[in-house]
Amino acid sequence: MQDCTLCPRLCHADRLNGRTGYCGQTARLTAARAALHFWEEPCICGPNGSGTVFFSGCSLQCVFCQNHEIAVGRQGQFLSEERLCQIFLELQEQNAANINLVTPSHFIPQICYALKKAREKGLSIPIVYNTSGYERVSSLKLLEGLVDIYLPDFKYFSPELGRFCAQAPDYFEWASKALQEMLRQTGPPQFDQKSGLMKQGMIVRHLVLPGQTKDSKKILRYLHDTFGNQVYVSIMNQYTPLPHVAHIPQLNRRVTPSEYAKVVDFAEKIGIEQGYIQEGETAAESFIPSFDGQGL
């Protein structure tokens, strides 16, 4: 981290000595919340909730991010690796279905250390790696044997959309390779027969954006052609235009029911059988957790 190349931004920041990377963070572990979370896919949260740790900062920083305040590094508390280890154990004591690491990419070395220590102290529930998908394979390899479930976004097919939303025209190039590495590590999905909770595998999330049904269809086509039924696909309808995108007309509205239906119908048409869709009113600010330092 003295010459940081953990993520595809390859910013080479000396994070170890207090410089911030593209992610907005130094090498000091920073998080905004650690608590049971109930707004994940049913096989992830179950009735008890997912033990979710929201890390501050993000290497992708989509302009519309619903976690904008922590993505840009404005919210969060410093943590030691020892404290993070203890948080994992505390969440397990609260009967969390798993440990859910949200936007963890820029803290991979520290998280690996904390996970290893926590396992030595009795951590036994699955580990979920919840990511934008904008990852380097070399960094993901550090997680092999530590992560049970990968929960990546797969956001943009076209370079133009990646550039417009995240200054990342190379998003698809990196994310497509990352997904293949994630599946190599976990293999096909495995579920607990009694609870229905996922024990191992990958769920690929795709957030439908306003006016971008064609891009969504290309993403789904690629996923099905590449992975078939080896992964679950979660088609999300929760895009929420927050105040910081009010100046961007293309993003300053919700996805219409017709737009979402077109994407879901296409998924069914091409044969995607394993996955999740969202029904009803899911696009609301009330679904966004309070990043108040709970559990830290």
N, C-alpha and C positions, 0 to 999 in steps of 0.2 A: 504493500500500500504506500510505499515511499515513492513509487512511480506507477500510479494506479492504472491498471488495465483490466480490472475485473469485468467491466461491461463493454459493450460495443462502442461506446463513446471514445474509448482509448484516450482519456484526457491527460494521462500521465501526471496528475496532481500528486504532490507530496502530502498526502493525507495524514501520514504518520506524524508529520511535524506541524500539523495544524492548518494546512491548506485545505480548502474545500474543493471537491471534485465537481463534475457536471451534476452529480446527484445532489449537491448542496450540503454534503456532509464531510466532516473530517473522519479520522479513524475512530473517534470516540462513539461507541454504541449509543444510539439515540432512539427512543421510542415514545409514542404518544398515548398508548393505551394497551392494557393487557387484561382481557376479560372474556367471559363466555359470550359468544356471538351466535345469533340465531338466524341470520339472513344469508346463509350459504345453501348450496344444494342439499336436499334432504339426507342424502347418504354421507354428507360431510358433517352437518351439525347435529342430526338426530334430535331426540327430545331434550338432551341435557345441554346442548350447545357446543360449539367448537371453541377450544381454548386459544383465542386469537391474540397475537401480538402484532400491533401496527407499528412498523418501524418508520422513522422520519426520513424524508428525502426520497428521491426516485431518479433513476437513470434515464427514464423515458420522458416523463413530465408532459403528458398529453394536455393540451390547452384546456380541455373540458373536464379534467379530472374531478370526480366527486369528492375525493380526499385532498383537494387542492391545498388546504392549509398545512397538511403534513408533507405532501409531495414536494413542496417548495422549501420545506425545512423550517417553517415558521412556528411549528408546534413541536414539543417534545422535551423529554428529560434525559439527561445522561445516565447510562447504566454501566456498571462493571460487568464483565463476563460472568463473574460469580453470582451477581444479582440476577442476571438473565437465567442462569441455571436454576436458581431458586424459584423464579417466576414459573418456569416450566413445571416444576414439581408442585407448586401451589395450584396451578390450573388442573393438574392431574388429580389433586386432592379434592377439587371442586367437581369431580366426575365429568370433566370435559371429554368429549368423544375423541379428541386428538389435540395436538399442538399445531396451530395454524400460523405460519410465518408470512406476514403480508408485506410486500415490497422489501424483501430481504437481500436482494442481489449485492448491494454495495457493502454489506456487512457479512458476507459469506465466511471469511476466516474466523471472525469472532463467534458467529453462530455455531460453526462446526465445533469450536472449543467448548462452548456452553452445552451443546447437545451431548458431546462425549462425556462430560462431567456429570450431566444429569442422568444419563443412562447408568453410569457407575453408581449413582445414588438411588436407582430404582425407577427411573422413567421408562414406561413400557407401552404407552399409548402411541398410535401412529403419528408420524410427523408429516405435515402438509406444507408444501412449498408453493406459496400463492404469489404469482408473479405476472408482470406485464408481458412476458414472453420474449422481451428484448434482452437476450442472454448470450454469453459466450460459452461454447461447449467446454472449453478448458476450465472455466469457473464451475460449471455444473458438475464436472468430474470430481471436484473436491467434495461434493455432497453424496457421492455414491456410497451406499450402505447406511446412510444417515436419514435419508428422505424416503418415506414409504409411498406418498401420494403427491403427484405433481398437479397443480391447479393453475395452468398458464392461461393467460389471455392470448387470443390470436386475432389481432385487431385490424390490420390493414393489408390488403393484397397489393394495391397499386402504390408505386413510389410517390406519386403525386399526393395521394391521401395521407401517406405517412409523413411527408414533408409538411403538408398543410396543418395537420393535427399535432405533430410532435417533433418537427424538424428532424425526422428520421426517414429519409427516402429509402434507406437500406433495411427498414424494419422487417419486411417479409424474408429477405435473405437470411438475416440472423435468426429470426423466430422459427422459420421452417427447419433449420438445422438444430436449433435448441429442442424443438419438440421431438425430433427423432432420437436425440440423446436421452431425453426424459423417458421415453418409452423403452429404450434399451435398458435403462436402469430398473424400471418397475415391472416391465412385462404387462400382459393383459390384466384387466381389472379383476380384483378378488374382493368378495364381500363376506361379512360375517353372516352366516345363515340365520342366526337368531335375531340379531338387531337390524340387519339390512345395511349396516354402516360399511363404507368402503374401507378395506384394510390395506389395499395396495393397488396401484394403477394410476391412470391419468384421466382427468376431465379437462377438456379444452373449452374455454369460454369464448364466446364471440358476442360482443355488444353491438347491436344494430344501431347505426347512426342515422340521423335524419338525412334523407336524400341520397343514401348510399346503398340501396338494395342490390345494385349490380356488383359492388365490391363484396358485399356479404355473400352473395351467391358464389363468387369466385373462391372465397375463403372456404365455404362449405364443400364445394366441389373438390378442392385440393385436399381437404381433410379426409373426405370419403375415399377418394382415389388413392391416397397415400397410406392411410391407416385402416380403412374399412371399419370393422367393429372391434378393433383392438383398443379403441379409446371411446370414452363417452364425450358427447358434444352438448354443451349448454348454450342455448341461444337466448340471449338476454334482452329484455325489453325495458330496462330501467334507466335509459339515458335521461339525465336530469340537467336541463340548462340552468346552471347557476349564474349568479350575477356577473362573475368575471368573464363570461362569454357573451354578454349583452351586446358588445360591439361587433360580434361576428355573426352576421345574418344567417349563414348556413348552419350554424350550430345553436342558434338562439330559439329553438323550438323543440318540442318532444317528437318522438317517432309516432307517426299516425298508426292506428290499428291496421289500416290497409297495408302500409309498408311492412309492418311486422308479420302480418299474415302471409305476404308474398314470400318472405324469407323462410318461414316455417313450412309453407306449402312446397317450396323448392327442396328443402331438406327431406321431406317425405317422398317427393317425386324421385330423387336420386338414390333413395334407399337407406338413408341414415335411420337406424333403428334404435340405437342406444343413446339416450340423452335426456335433456330436460328443456322444457319451454316454460315461459312465464305467462300467466294469465292474470287479467284484472289490472288493478292500479298498482304498478310496481315502481313507477317513476315519481318518486316523491322525496323531498329533502328529509322527511322523517325517518327514512330508511338509512340515512347516513349517521354513523355513530358519533357520539360526542368525544372529541379527542382531548379529554380533560385530565389525562394522567392516571386514570383509574388502574389499579393493580400494579403500579410501578413502585 
